[in-house]
Amino acid sequence: MARILITSAIPYINGIKHLGNLVGSQLPADLFARYMRARGHEVMFICATDEHGTPAELAAAKAGKPVEAYCAEMHQVQADLAKGFRLSFDHFGRSSSQRNHRLTQHFAGKLAENGLIAEVSEKQVFSIDDNRFLPDRYITGTCPNCGYEAARGDQCENCTKQLDPTDLINPRSSISGSTNLEVRETKHLYLRQRALRDKLEAWIDSKTDWPILTTSIAKKWLNDGDGLQDRGITRDLYWGIPVKKGSEDWPGMEGKVFYVWFDAPIEYIAGTAEWADANGLDDAAWERWWRTDKGAEDVTYYQFMGKDNVPFHTLSFPATILGSGEPWKLVDYLKSFNYLNYDGGQFSTSQGRGVFMDQALSILPADYWRWWLLSHAPENSDSEFTWENFQASVNKDLADVLGNFVSRVTKFAKSKLGETVPAGGDFTPSETALIADLGARIRDYETLMAQMEVRKAAAELRAIWVIGNEYLQAAAPWSAVKTDPARAEAIVRLSLNLIRVYAILSRPFIPDAAATMMQAMGSDDWTWPEDVPAALRALPAGHDFTVPENLFRKITDEERADWQQKFSGVRT
């Protein structure tokens, strides 16, 4: 039994996430966690809400709530939606937790001890009316490049040009609207990433099995232009983790907090500590996952994220870990994803364009979305959600292939042979051929799942469903029952057992439908089908089964057209 640590990039707190966010990190991480558990491994699957930084304060102000109350409320909303999508986290934490406060301050102290923190004076916009420094996103104005009047101090959303706050024409405070601004000098802490460049490069070069997307992004940030840059790790904000060296105050840093991108990845570790706290366990329980001097040398650590998060996880977070000089676990495999686009354009949180997690669950159950998103995961390139493709995939894959097989077998068996697994007949060469084909395909499926080839694994699972339908069509028990009842019983006995095997294999993708299939077969034996012939005899003659309700319903053309129109504009 292996020990598998899995983290998903933690979703930001400022609102409900769309399907593109979901498929870029949390959902494939859940698929892998479920599969590894199914194979009998010990899994720790951690996620959290990312709660600090300027957008959290702005979102709270827009909602008219104190930022602490807003973050607590949105954490619960995101936790509930994660449950709705059946994301099987061992713990869903919060980056604002006291565990993360202490760990972030601990890492900063260790980095300072090792000479890897520099104090840098820089000029920053100060709002006299607000009596505070304004981080870049707290400043809006006219873009000097395209004339867009609501450009932010870090980037123009209209033309995507990167900006500095001082580039803006007619800048104003995003908090109060005040134009009474001036540039003042302030001091911040920088992580001296360049001093760790050689270590980081050697570590990245050692990861020869990483996806090309991951390594290409990491090396681009490592080498392009001026190469790896030192990075500011503090901000002049109210909401965040106070700047300290461990438990000691940091002279000159009073009133400042750590930058969200410094503390957010540390929450993976802190979230595991939160899990231990929530379960009444001591520190040894979480340290065995993260400290290589306390048992984590036996752990294989997998991270899942969208490509925009790769630089922080291949450079900045590893720089924090390596720079601490302590025996913390580094990631072994980083699975990154391209973007999922929406119906001829892009998902947009700010414009409400696309389908968001709460809306998706209000339309159809989680399995419908899980199947489409995973079977179309944007692994090798960006992919696109279209309503036509979604409808076709649901109707053909889920309803016509899997749902149809389960329905035909159970309804025929009940109407013609009774409500227990029939005993008659022996397996013939057609059953032997099916068992051999199924065994080979399951081994291929296992290989693809272990390699995190998400789309290929989904295609292999669908092919496994198809061979059941092809077998049933060729064997034709509805004809055999008239002339050779024992033959019909053998066909049905194999097919009922096949439904149970399908439940086990399908569970990582579509857990609710898998549970329905297993319950209909009157079983709770989720043993992985290592021995396929034995697995297809697991339900003995005389074993009770039931006919499940329709596993998947089809999407009508009218529904598709209605949803396409409904989610094309601004979310209300």
N, C-alpha and C positions, 0 to 999 in steps of 0.2 A: 504493500500500500504506500503510495507516494503522498507527500504533503504538498499541497498546491495552494499558493497565495495568489489571489486575483483582486486587482483593483480596477475600477472604472474611473475615468476622468470625472471629477465631481461637478455636477451641474450647478450653474450659477443661480443665485437666489432670486434674481429680479424677474420673476414671472414664470408661467407655465411653459415647459419646453415643447418644441414641435417634433414631428416624427424624424426629421433630419438629425436633431440632437440625440434622439433615442437610439437610432440605428448606428450612430457614430461611436458609441461607447458602451452604454449600460446594457443594451439588449444583446449584442454579441458576447459581452462578458458573462451575462447570465446564461446564455446558451452553453458556453464553455464550462461554467461552474456546474450546471446541471448535468452535463455529460460526464465530467470528472467524478461527481458524486455517484452517478449511475454505475461507473466502473469500479466503485468501491474505494476511491481515494479520499483522504482527509482534506477538506477544502475550507479555506477561509476567504470569504468574498465580502469585500468592504467597499462602501461608497458613502457619500455624505453630501450635504449642501455646502457650497462655496459662498460664504456669507459676508466677506469683507470687501472693501474697496469702494470707489466712487459710485459705481452703478447701484450698489445697495442703498447708499444714502439718497441718491436721486430718486430711486423707485419708491423708497419709503416716503420721501417728501411729496412725491406725486400722489401717493395714496393717502396723504394726510395723517401718517402714523409715525410714532417714534421708531427709529430704525431697529431697535431691539425687538419691539413688538411685531414689526413687519416681518423680520427674519424668522421669528418663532412661528408666525402664522404660515409663511410660505414654506418653511421646512415641513410642517405638517401636511400641507397641500401636496408637496412633492413626494413625501413618504407615502401618502395615500394613493397617489397615481402610480407609484412604483409597485405597490401591492396590486393595484388594478391590472397592471401589465404583467403580473406574476414574476416580478424581478426578485430573485431568491437571495437577497443580501443576508449575510449573517449579521451585519449591523449597518444601519444607515445613519451616519453620525452628522455632526455639525462642526464646521471649521471654527465656530465661535466658542467651542467647548473649552473648559478650563484645562483639559488634557492638552489641547492644541496650544493654548496660551503657554503652558509650562514647557512643552517640547520645543516650540518655536524659539522661545527665549533661551532655552538650553542650547540649541544649535547655534544661535547667534553668538552666545558666549564662547562656545568652542571654536567657532570660526575666528573670532577676535583673538583668542588665545594663540591661535596658529598663524596670526599675521595676515589673515585673508579678508579683513574688513578695513576699508579706507573711509575716512571722513572727508567729504568733498563739499566745498562751497559752490553754490550755483545760484543763478538768478531765477526767480519765480514770480508770477503775478500775485499781487496781494490786493484783496478787496478791502478798501478802507471802510465802507459801509457795513460789510459783513464781519470786519475785524478778523480776517483769516487769510492764509495763503489758499490759493485756488489750484488744486490739481487740474491737469489739462482738460479732463472731461467736465469740470465745473465752469468752463469758459466757453461761450458760444459767440459767434460773430460771422462776418461775411468771408467766404473763401476767396483768397486772392487769385486762385486758379480759374474757378468757374463762376464765381459770383453768388453761389448758394448762400442764403442769408442765415441758415441755421447750422453752419459747420461747427464741429467741436474743436477743442484745442489740441486734439491728438490726430484727428482725421476728418476729412470732409466726406460725409456719407453719400453725397451726390456724385462726386467725381473720383472718390476713393484716394485722393492725394493725401499722403502723410504730412502732418502739419505740426508746428510748434505753436503754443498759445500766442507768442509774440508775432506770428505771421498773420493773425486774423485782423481784418479791417473792422473797425467799430466793435471791439470786443466788449462783452458784458458778462456779468456773473450769472451763472445758471441758477443760483440760489435765489437771488433777490432781483435780478435784472439790472443791478447797478452798473453804471459805466465809470464809476469813481474808482479806477484801478491804477495801480502803479507797480513797477518792477522793483522787487527788493531782493536782497541776498538772504539765503537760508542755507542751512547745512544738512546734508543727508549722508547716510551710510551706503557704501557700495560693496558688493561682493566681488572680490578680485578674481573673476573667472579666468582671466588671461593667465594668471599664475598657475592655474590647474589645467591649462590647455593640453599639455603633453599626456597627462594622466587620463583626461577625458578622451583624447584621440585614441590612445592605446586601448581603452575600455571599449569604445565604439567599434574599433577595428577587430576586436575579439569576438564580436557578435555576428559571425558569418551566416547565421541562419535567420537573421531578421528580415522582414519584408523589405523589398527595394525602396518602397515609399518611405519607410522609417529611416533607413540609413542615408538615403539621398538628402532628405531634409536636414538630418543631423549634420552631415558633412558640409552642406551648403552654409549653414549657420557657423560652422567651425572655421570655414576657409574663405568664404566669399568676401569681397571688399577688403576691409581691414581685419577680417577674421573675428574670432570670438571677442566680445566686448565685456568689460566690467559692467555690472548691472546694479542700479539703485534698488535697495531693498527697504527703504523707508518712505513714508509719505506724511504730509501735513493734513491729517484727517482726524475726525473725532472717533469714528467707528473702526475698530481694529484691535490688534494685539499690541499693547504698549511696548515700546522699545526698551528692552532690558538686556543686560549680560547675565544670563541665567536668572538668578533671583535678585541681582544687584541693579540699582539704577545706572543709567548710562549718561554721564555728564554731557550736557549740551543737546541731548535728545529729548528733553522734557516736552510732553504734549504731542510727540510724534508716535506713529504706529508703523508696524511692519507692512510692507507692500504685500498686497493680496497674493501675488505670484510667488512670494517667498513662503508664506505660511500655508497656502492651499495644499501643495503636495505633502507637506508634513502631516496633514490631516489623515493621510492613509495610515500612518503609524498611530497617530492619536485616536483615530476611529477604532483601531483594533484594541487599544487600551480602553476606550469607551465600552466596547463589547465585553471586555473582561469585567469592568465595573458593573455593567448592567446584569451580568450573570453571577455576581458575587465571587469572582475569581481574583487571585492575586496577580501581581505584576509578571510573575513567571509565565502565566498563561498567555499573555500577549508577547512577551519578550522572545518566546520560543519561535515566533513567526518572524521576528525582525532583527534579533541580535544574533550574529553568527557565533558569538561566544556563549550563547545560551540555548542552542538547539537549532537555529535558523540555517545552519550550514546544510541541513537536509531538505530545505524548502526550495521549490522552484516557483519563482515569482513572475507572474504575467500581468502586464498592463494593457488596457484597451482604451483607445482614444481617437478622436478626429485628428486630421493632419495638422490643424492649426495649433494643437497642443503639443506636438512632437518636440519642438525646440526646448520647451521648458522641462520636458521629461527626459530628454537625452543629454541636456547640457546643464541647465540651472539646478534642478533637483539633484542630479548626481554630483554636481559641484558642491552642493550643501552636504551631501552624505560623505563624499570623499574628503572634503575639506575639514570635516569635524575630527578626522583622525580616529574615529570610533568604529567598532565592528558592526555597522548596520548593514542590512541586506540590500543589495542593489538589484534592480530588475534583471531577470534573465531573458525575457522575451517581450518585446513591445509590438503589439498588433495595432497598426494604425489604419484609418479609413479615410477615403476621399469624401466628397460631399454628396448628399442626396439633394437634388434639385426638385422643384415642385411645378409640375404642369406647365412647362414652357418658360419658366422663370426660376426664381429662387424663393425658398421659404424666407419669411421676414418676420421676426418677433416684433420689431418696432411698427411694422405696417399691418400686422395681423394677417399676413398672406400665407395660406397653407393650412394644414391640419395640425392642431395642437393636441397634446396627449389627452386632456379632458374631453375634448370634442370627439376624438376618435372613439373613446370608450362609450360615449353617449350614442354612437351610431351602431357599432358592432362590438361583439366580445373581443377580448384581447387576442385570442388565437388567430383570428382573421388577419390582424395587423402584424402579429409576430411572424406569421408565415410569409406574408408578402415582403416585409422589411428584410428578413433574414435571407430569403431566397433571391432578393435583389440587392443585397448589401453592396455598397460602393467600395469594393476592395481594390481592383486594379485601375479603376477610373471613376470619375463622378457618374452617378446614375440618376435616373429621373423617375419621380412618382407621377404617374398619370392615372386618372380614374378608369380609363379604358383597360389599362394593363392590370390594375388592381381587381377590377371586376372579372376579367378573364382568368386571372390566377386563382382567385377564390372559387369561381364556378368550376373551372377545369381541374385544378389540383385537389382542392379540399372537398368540394361537393361531388364532382363526377368520378374522381379516382378513389380517395380514401373513404369518404362518406358513403359512396355507392357500394363499395365492397362490404362494408360493415352492415349496411342495411339489407343488401341482397342475401347475405349469408344468414343473418339472424332471423329475418322474416321467413325465409324459406324453411330453415331448420325448425322453427317453431310451428309453422303451419303444416308441415309434412311429416316431421319426425319427433315432435314433442319438445319439451323445455329442458332437456338434459342432453349432455354430449352423447351422441349415439355410439353404440358399441360395435356394430357390424362391419364386416369387410376388412380386407388387408390393403396395405399400400401397394400400388403398382409402379411400374417404371415412370409414370407421369408424376407421381408424388416424389419419387426418388430424385427425379430431375429437378423438381421445384426446390427440394431441400438443398441440393448441391448448388443451384443458382443462388438461392437465398443466402447460403453460407458464404459464398464468394463475395456477394454484394455487401453483406454485413461487415466483412473484413475490410472492404474498400471504404465503406462508410466510417468505420473506426479510424482508419488511417487519415481520412480527410478531416474528421473531427479533431483528432489529436494535433493535426497540423494547422488547425483553425482556418481551413479553407471553407469559409461559411457557405458561399453560393454553391460550390461543388458538392458539399455535404448535403445541402438541401436537395440538389438535383439527384443525388444518389438515393436519398430517402424516398423521393417521389418515385424513382425507378423501382424501389423495393415495393412500394404500394402497387405499382403497375403490374408487376409479375404475379401478384395475387389475383388481380382482375383477369389477367390473361389465362392463368391456370383455371379459374372458376369458369370462364367462358368456354374453354376447351373441354373441361371435364363435364360440364353441363349436368349437374345433379338433378335438375328439374326434368331432364329426359331419363336419366338413369333410374330415378325413383320408380318409374313406371315399369321398367323391364328387369332391373337388378337393384332392388332396394338396399342390399348390403353394400353395393358399390357407392350408392348415394350417401350412405352413412359414413363410409370411409372419407369421402370427399368433404363432407360437412365437418367431420371430426378434425381433419387437418385444417380446414378453413377457420373454425372457431379458435383453434390454437394459434393460428396465424394472426387473428385479431389481437390476442394477448401479446404476441411478439411485436406487432405494430405499435401497441400502446407503449411498450418499453422503449423501442427505438425512436418513437415520435415525441416522447415526453420532453426532451430538451427544447424542441421547437414549439410544440403546441400542448402545453401541460394540462389544460382543462379537458381537451378532447381525449387525451391519453387517459386521464382519470376516469372519464365516462366509459371508454372502451374497457378498461380494466374492471371497473365496477360491473359492467354488463356481463363480463365473463365470470363474475362471482369470485374474483381472485384479488389478492393483495400481494402477490409474489412478483416483485419487480426485479428479480434476478436477471442480470444481463445474459443474453443468449450466446454464451461462449460455445456451448455444445448445441448446435442447431437441431439435430435430430431429437435430442432429449427435450429441447424447448418446445418442439412441435408435438410433444406427447405429455406436456405438463398438466393439461386439463384432461383428467381420465374419463373414461366412459361413465355415465351416470352423474357427472358433475353438472350442477345447475347453471344456467345462463339466462339472461333476459335480453329483450330487444330494446336497445337504447333509443331515446328520442333522436330525431334527425341530428346527426353530428354537425353538419354545416348546411346552412340554407344558401340559396343562390341570390346574388344581387341582381335586381331588375334594371332594365335600361332606364326606367323612370327614376329610380333611386339614384343611379349613377349621375344622370343629368342634373338632378336636384342638388346633390352634394357638390358637383363640379361648380355650379353657380354659387352655392352658399359659401364656399371657402375660397373664392377668387378675390375677395375684396378685403376691406379693413375689418378686423375683429371688433365686435361690439361687446 
